[in-house]
Amino acid sequence: MSRSLLSLWLGLTLWGCQSERWNLPTTLGGTPSRTHNYASTAAEPPQLLFLQELHHTDTSGCIQPPLPLSSRLTLLTTANGSLLAVSATGIQWSFRFPDGVTAGAALAADTTSVYVLGTNGMLYSFSFSGQLRWQKPILDPLLTNDSPYIHLLPFTDGVLVGDASGRLLRLSSNASVLWEHHRRTQLDRYPVADAQGNIILGAKGQGDFADDTIVFLEPNGRQRWARALSQTRLSCPIIVGDRLIVAAGLRFSQPHEPIPFLHALSETGTILWSRTLPTSPRWLSLDDSNNVYVVISSPGVGEPISGILCHSPQGHQRWQIYLRATVVSPLLLFRTAGILFALQKNGALGAYMLSLQDGSLRGFFSLEEAPPLLFQPAVTPDGSLLLGWSSRLGLLRLGEHPWQWLF
């Protein structure tokens, strides 16, 4: 076979193998379960650092986490009100919101559309090629509304929208309001959905030591159950796995110090097990086997210290590891290892790789050369990890084999 024919055959083979994972999404964008589980994308976290400075008339930094539409195309929203579609070669398309309007919540995508909730209370729907499909006034503008918006929750057809004051709306992809749900208490900004489309979210209790509540809504918006947690404040977003709901926070019992806790609940709201934690929980992650990973941190003065604890599906502690650093992200789970970002005492940023089997440190690499970042990572279908720059326009990518993006 001639060299040219061999090159053509190799290129077609690579394209055929990669096109399915690099085409526009066949799964939801925005991680509805919020488990930080990316085991389906790669065995281990990527380790090659690439800094991509982007050139556009709007040079402001990112204000919401990146939303990968595929391994080739990622959406960014800027502080000056732009929506940008970014590939390895630069900006593919852009949209400018009205003056003074920016994205008021994390973006989401279903199987046909991208959704952006503007700070003017307008929900925008775009095609994957950047065409504005529709816009609809949904909520009060943030300028006149003291309650921040909840982050968009995608479904196969449409999205959940709401604000922290207690209002939820489920919209279809053609802008029809399917149902509304109202509560009299403040809602957590990170609702989650299980594989059946049920919605789970936290609702704040009234007063300093009132009961926070876990609320379970069916796909049609009807409340199936609500579980009040006595004298408890949820301190991190709820996550949901295979017939398992995990929540963590602080339990108050005057005059004693607050007690950090971890709860695992069934899909009917029954508490399966509870564990006390050494200090306040910040993030939760959940793998395919329902092992729970908790990031904890001590806010005290002096040497920073953070911990990562792993509990089995039955609540037994499998391992723990402590880092002399301030962890600034959840533990992102791949099949055999996880990765998180942390700041050293001197302010230097680094990434830690941990074995999911025993918690041992698998590696560390410095990110000191990176510009200021928005510490809300996203992962593409091929396992690359993305962070938006916060002070100017750009994208940090941890990946493997940069040549593959060009095919």
CORWOUR-V422551 format. One record per residue. N is the residue number from 0. SS is DSSP state (alpha for helix, beta for strand, coil for the rest). PSI is psi as a letter, one per 20 degrees, with the letter a starting at -180 (NA if undefined). Layout:
BEGIN
N,SS,PSI + N,SS,PSI
END
This chain:
BEGIN
0,coil,p + 1,coil,r + 2,alpha,h + 3,alpha,g + 4,alpha,h + 5,alpha,g + 6,alpha,g + 7,alpha,g + 8,alpha,g + 9,alpha,g + 10,alpha,g + 11,alpha,h + 12,alpha,g + 13,alpha,g + 14,alpha,g + 15,alpha,h + 16,alpha,h + 17,alpha,i + 18,alpha,h + 19,alpha,h + 20,alpha,i + 21,alpha,i + 22,coil,r + 23,coil,q + 24,coil,p + 25,coil,i + 26,coil,r + 27,coil,q + 28,beta,p + 29,coil,j + 30,coil,m + 31,coil,h + 32,coil,i + 33,coil,k + 34,coil,i + 35,coil,k + 36,beta,o + 37,coil,k + 38,coil,h + 39,coil,i + 40,coil,h + 41,coil,q + 42,coil,h + 43,coil,q + 44,coil,q + 45,coil,q + 46,coil,i + 47,beta,p + 48,beta,p + 49,beta,p + 50,beta,o + 51,beta,o + 52,beta,p + 53,coil,q + 54,coil,o + 55,coil,r + 56,coil,h + 57,coil,o + 58,coil,j + 59,coil,r + 60,coil,r + 61,beta,q + 62,coil,i + 63,coil,q + 64,coil,q + 65,coil,q + 66,beta,o + 67,beta,p + 68,coil,h + 69,coil,a + 70,coil,i + 71,coil,h + 72,coil,p + 73,beta,q + 74,beta,p + 75,beta,q + 76,beta,p + 77,beta,r + 78,coil,h + 79,coil,j + 80,coil,k + 81,beta,q + 82,beta,p + 83,beta,p + 84,beta,p + 85,beta,p + 86,beta,a + 87,coil,h + 88,coil,i + 89,beta,b + 90,beta,p + 91,beta,h + 92,beta,r + 93,beta,q + 94,beta,p + 95,beta,p + 96,coil,r + 97,coil,q + 98,coil,p + 99,coil,i + 100,coil,p + 101,coil,r + 102,beta,p + 103,coil,j + 104,coil,r + 105,coil,q + 106,coil,r + 107,beta,q + 108,beta,p + 109,coil,b + 110,coil,i + 111,coil,i + 112,coil,r + 113,beta,q + 114,beta,p + 115,beta,p + 116,beta,o + 117,beta,q + 118,coil,i + 119,coil,j + 120,coil,j + 121,beta,p + 122,beta,p + 123,beta,p + 124,beta,p + 125,beta,q + 126,coil,r + 127,coil,i + 128,coil,j + 129,coil,j + 130,coil,p + 131,beta,o + 132,beta,g + 133,beta,r + 134,beta,q + 135,beta,p + 136,beta,p + 137,coil,g + 138,coil,r + 139,coil,q + 140,coil,q + 141,alpha,h + 142,alpha,h + 143,alpha,j + 144,coil,o + 145,coil,i + 146,coil,p + 147,coil,q + 148,beta,q + 149,coil,q + 150,coil,p + 151,coil,q + 152,beta,o + 153,beta,q + 154,beta,r + 155,coil,h + 156,coil,n + 157,beta,a + 158,beta,q + 159,beta,p + 160,beta,q + 161,beta,r + 162,beta,r + 163,coil,i + 164,coil,i + 165,coil,j + 166,beta,p + 167,beta,q + 168,beta,p + 169,beta,o + 170,beta,q + 171,coil,r + 172,coil,i + 173,coil,j + 174,coil,j + 175,coil,p + 176,beta,o + 177,beta,h + 178,beta,r + 179,beta,q + 180,beta,p + 181,beta,p + 182,coil,q + 183,coil,j + 184,coil,r + 185,coil,p + 186,beta,q + 187,coil,q + 188,coil,i + 189,coil,m + 190,coil,q + 191,beta,r + 192,beta,q + 193,coil,a + 194,coil,h + 195,coil,i + 196,coil,j + 197,coil,q + 198,beta,p + 199,beta,p + 200,beta,r + 201,beta,q + 202,beta,p + 203,coil,q + 204,coil,r + 205,coil,p + 206,coil,r + 207,coil,h + 208,coil,k + 209,coil,r + 210,coil,o + 211,beta,q + 212,beta,p + 213,beta,p + 214,beta,p + 215,beta,o + 216,beta,p + 217,coil,r + 218,coil,h + 219,coil,j + 220,coil,i + 221,coil,p + 222,beta,p + 223,beta,g + 224,beta,r + 225,beta,p + 226,beta,o + 227,beta,p + 228,beta,o + 229,coil,p + 230,coil,l + 231,beta,p + 232,beta,p + 233,beta,p + 234,coil,i + 235,coil,r + 236,coil,q + 237,coil,q + 238,beta,q + 239,beta,p + 240,coil,b + 241,coil,n + 242,coil,k + 243,coil,p + 244,beta,p + 245,beta,p + 246,beta,q + 247,beta,q + 248,beta,b + 249,beta,p + 250,beta,p + 251,coil,p + 252,coil,n + 253,coil,q + 254,coil,j + 255,coil,r + 256,coil,q + 257,coil,q + 258,beta,o + 259,beta,q + 260,beta,r + 261,beta,p + 262,beta,q + 263,beta,p + 264,beta,q + 265,coil,r + 266,coil,i + 267,coil,j + 268,coil,j + 269,coil,p + 270,beta,o + 271,beta,g + 272,beta,q + 273,beta,q + 274,beta,q + 275,beta,q + 276,coil,q + 277,coil,h + 278,coil,a + 279,coil,p + 280,beta,q + 281,beta,h + 282,beta,q + 283,beta,q + 284,beta,q + 285,beta,p + 286,coil,a + 287,coil,h + 288,coil,j + 289,coil,k + 290,coil,p + 291,beta,p + 292,beta,p + 293,beta,p + 294,beta,p + 295,beta,q + 296,beta,q + 297,beta,o + 298,coil,j + 299,coil,r + 300,coil,r + 301,coil,b + 302,coil,p + 303,coil,q + 304,beta,p + 305,beta,q + 306,beta,q + 307,beta,p + 308,beta,p + 309,beta,p + 310,beta,q + 311,coil,r + 312,coil,h + 313,coil,i + 314,coil,j + 315,coil,p + 316,beta,p + 317,beta,g + 318,beta,r + 319,beta,q + 320,beta,q + 321,beta,q + 322,beta,p + 323,coil,m + 324,coil,r + 325,beta,o + 326,beta,p + 327,coil,j + 328,coil,r + 329,coil,r + 330,coil,o + 331,beta,p + 332,beta,p + 333,coil,a + 334,coil,g + 335,coil,i + 336,beta,r + 337,beta,r + 338,beta,q + 339,beta,r + 340,beta,q + 341,beta,q + 342,beta,p + 343,coil,r + 344,coil,h + 345,coil,j + 346,coil,i + 347,coil,p + 348,beta,p + 349,beta,r + 350,beta,p + 351,beta,p + 352,beta,p + 353,beta,q + 354,beta,p + 355,coil,i + 356,coil,g + 357,coil,j + 358,coil,j + 359,coil,q + 360,beta,o + 361,beta,i + 362,beta,r + 363,beta,p + 364,beta,q + 365,beta,q + 366,coil,k + 367,coil,h + 368,coil,i + 369,coil,q + 370,coil,r + 371,coil,p + 372,beta,q + 373,coil,o + 374,coil,m + 375,coil,n + 376,coil,q + 377,beta,q + 378,beta,p + 379,coil,r + 380,coil,h + 381,coil,j + 382,coil,j + 383,coil,q + 384,beta,p + 385,beta,p + 386,beta,p + 387,beta,q + 388,beta,q + 389,coil,h + 390,coil,i + 391,coil,r + 392,coil,o + 393,beta,r + 394,beta,p + 395,beta,p + 396,beta,p + 397,beta,p + 398,beta,a + 399,coil,q + 400,coil,m + 401,alpha,h + 402,alpha,h + 403,alpha,h + 404,alpha,h + 405,alpha,i + 406,coil,NA
END
